[in-house]
Amino acid sequence: MTGGLSGKTCLVTGAGQGIGRAIVDRFCAEGASVIASDISEEHFGDFPCEAVAVKLDATDAKAVVAVVARHPRIDVLVNCAGYVAVGDILECDEADFARSLRINVESVYIMARAVLPGMRARRSGSIVNIASVVSTTAAARRRFVYAATKGAVIAMTRSIALDFIGDGVRCNSISPGTIDTPSLGGRIAAAADPAQMRVDMIARQPMGRLGRAEEVAAVAALLASDESAFMTGSDIVIDGGFAL
Ligand SMILES: NC(=O)c1ccc[n+]([C@@H]2O[C@H](COP(=O)([O-])OP(=O)(O)OC[C@H]3O[C@@H](n4cnc5c(N)ncnc54)[C@H](O)[C@@H]3O)[C@@H](O)[C@H]2O)c1
């Protein structure tokens, strides 16, 4: 699909590392103009030269509106910023609950609300939300509020898809299984027995391995491009068989 995004301007949140970063690389390779945004500037120097790096907290509505005003033509929005709270309901305190909702749910609301008027006016646009197979699709132990937020992302995706279907705007989500990213590495390192935790994480995928961020980016490229013009409201599971 090389060149499948040429002529499109794509805004990606959580672009500094992991899946978001892989999406930036893939979108640049597909010929897109990419606005790579992240709350942290730590990895901005590594972006491909075609990408414009923007420091942006996706939960800060004022800052989001200002960035969108500076880039009035956004053809594709990828909501990738996310946070994994570990714990069952009794371990999930109110601060973690609120933080999870803010980063995983409110950011999608704020970002989509900012770009949708322009997409509607141009009668064209694609929003891609990164959900998770741990959501309404499958349960995982000690992911209580994370699963709740990702279920909400899938629900928001379907609502936006239906409400804007007559405006030429599509909205789909991607539900990855366990993907080898820096944040996953951090969760493994923080476990009581990191080696065992890695074995357990791999065992969740019947394919016997972790997913790669580039594999998720390939699905994002498809949903961003006109090749998927007949898809809206879909959730694409990419999980090595986790949910089977
Ligand atoms: N890694 C996995 O196994 C996996 C599985 C399913 C879903 N996901 C989802 O994919 C997305 C990316 O996951 P990842 O593992 O690549 O994460 P990651 O932690 O490696 O990267 C997340 C990025 O988001 C940025 N970020 C955090 N809060 C932000 C905010 N408020 N505004 C803007 N940027 C912010 C971080 O600085 C970081 O660069 C998340 O939504 C995550 O829930 C990941």
Ligand as a Chemical Component Dictionary entry (heavy atoms), coordinates in Angstrom:
data_LIG
# 
_chem_comp.id                   LIG 
_chem_comp.type                 NON-POLYMER 
_chem_comp.pdbx_formal_charge   0 
_chem_comp.three_letter_code    LIG 
# 
loop_
_chem_comp_atom.comp_id 
_chem_comp_atom.atom_id 
_chem_comp_atom.alt_atom_id 
_chem_comp_atom.type_symbol 
_chem_comp_atom.charge 
_chem_comp_atom.model_Cartn_x 
_chem_comp_atom.model_Cartn_y 
_chem_comp_atom.model_Cartn_z 
_chem_comp_atom.pdbx_ordinal 
LIG N1  N1  N 0  1.270  -2.294 24.306 1  
LIG C1  C1  C 0  0.202  -3.083 24.363 2  
LIG O1  O1  O 0  0.288  -4.288 24.655 3  
LIG C2  C2  C 0  -1.162 -2.525 24.041 4  
LIG C3  C3  C 0  -2.224 -3.427 23.890 5  
LIG C4  C4  C 0  -3.487 -2.941 23.594 6  
LIG C5  C5  C 0  -3.690 -1.567 23.477 7  
LIG N2  N2  N 1  -2.642 -0.718 23.646 8  
LIG C6  C6  C 0  -2.925 0.716  23.517 9  
LIG O2  O2  O 0  -2.117 1.278  22.507 10 
LIG C7  C7  C 0  -1.810 2.627  22.842 11 
LIG C8  C8  C 0  -0.303 2.818  22.840 12 
LIG O3  O3  O 0  0.253  1.871  23.741 13 
LIG P1  P1  P 0  1.834  1.693  23.883 14 
LIG O4  O4  O 0  2.054  0.395  24.571 15 
LIG O5  O5  O -1 2.496  1.993  22.597 16 
LIG O6  O6  O 0  2.096  2.851  24.971 17 
LIG P2  P2  P 0  3.415  3.587  25.436 18 
LIG O7  O7  O 0  3.236  3.851  26.876 19 
LIG O8  O8  O 0  4.635  2.848  24.991 20 
LIG O9  O9  O 0  3.279  4.975  24.664 21 
LIG C9  C9  C 0  2.236  5.830  24.995 22 
LIG C10 C10 C 0  2.631  7.247  24.606 23 
LIG O10 O10 O 0  1.531  8.088  24.963 24 
LIG C11 C11 C 0  2.045  9.256  25.541 25 
LIG N3  N3  N 0  1.027  9.878  26.388 26 
LIG C12 C12 C 0  0.606  9.467  27.613 27 
LIG N4  N4  N 0  -0.326 10.308 28.076 28 
LIG C13 C13 C 0  -0.511 11.246 27.121 29 
LIG C14 C14 C 0  -1.363 12.384 27.004 30 
LIG N5  N5  N 0  -2.193 12.743 27.990 31 
LIG N6  N6  N 0  -1.304 13.126 25.869 32 
LIG C15 C15 C 0  -0.464 12.791 24.874 33 
LIG N7  N7  N 0  0.380  11.752 24.929 34 
LIG C16 C16 C 0  0.339  10.970 26.039 35 
LIG C17 C17 C 0  3.279  8.809  26.307 36 
LIG O11 O11 O 0  4.182  9.896  26.548 37 
LIG C18 C18 C 0  3.853  7.762  25.356 38 
LIG O12 O12 O 0  4.784  8.332  24.435 39 
LIG C19 C19 C 0  -2.455 2.901  24.200 40 
LIG O13 O13 O 0  -3.717 3.512  24.009 41 
LIG C20 C20 C 0  -2.611 1.505  24.777 42 
LIG O14 O14 O 0  -3.640 1.418  25.717 43 
LIG C21 C21 C 0  -1.384 -1.151 23.922 44 
# 
loop_
_chem_comp_bond.comp_id 
_chem_comp_bond.atom_id_1 
_chem_comp_bond.atom_id_2 
_chem_comp_bond.value_order 
_chem_comp_bond.pdbx_ordinal 
LIG N1  C1  SING 1  
LIG C1  O1  DOUB 2  
LIG C1  C2  SING 3  
LIG C2  C3  SING 4  
LIG C2  C21 DOUB 5  
LIG C3  C4  DOUB 6  
LIG C4  C5  SING 7  
LIG C5  N2  DOUB 8  
LIG N2  C6  SING 9  
LIG N2  C21 SING 10 
LIG C6  O2  SING 11 
LIG C6  C20 SING 12 
LIG O2  C7  SING 13 
LIG C7  C8  SING 14 
LIG C7  C19 SING 15 
LIG C8  O3  SING 16 
LIG O3  P1  SING 17 
LIG P1  O4  DOUB 18 
LIG P1  O5  SING 19 
LIG P1  O6  SING 20 
LIG O6  P2  SING 21 
LIG P2  O7  DOUB 22 
LIG P2  O8  SING 23 
LIG P2  O9  SING 24 
LIG O9  C9  SING 25 
LIG C9  C10 SING 26 
LIG C10 O10 SING 27 
LIG C10 C18 SING 28 
LIG O10 C11 SING 29 
LIG C11 N3  SING 30 
LIG C11 C17 SING 31 
LIG N3  C12 SING 32 
LIG N3  C16 SING 33 
LIG C12 N4  DOUB 34 
LIG N4  C13 SING 35 
LIG C13 C14 SING 36 
LIG C13 C16 DOUB 37 
LIG C14 N5  SING 38 
LIG C14 N6  DOUB 39 
LIG N6  C15 SING 40 
LIG C15 N7  DOUB 41 
LIG N7  C16 SING 42 
LIG C17 O11 SING 43 
LIG C17 C18 SING 44 
LIG C18 O12 SING 45 
LIG C19 O13 SING 46 
LIG C19 C20 SING 47 
LIG C20 O14 SING 48 
# 
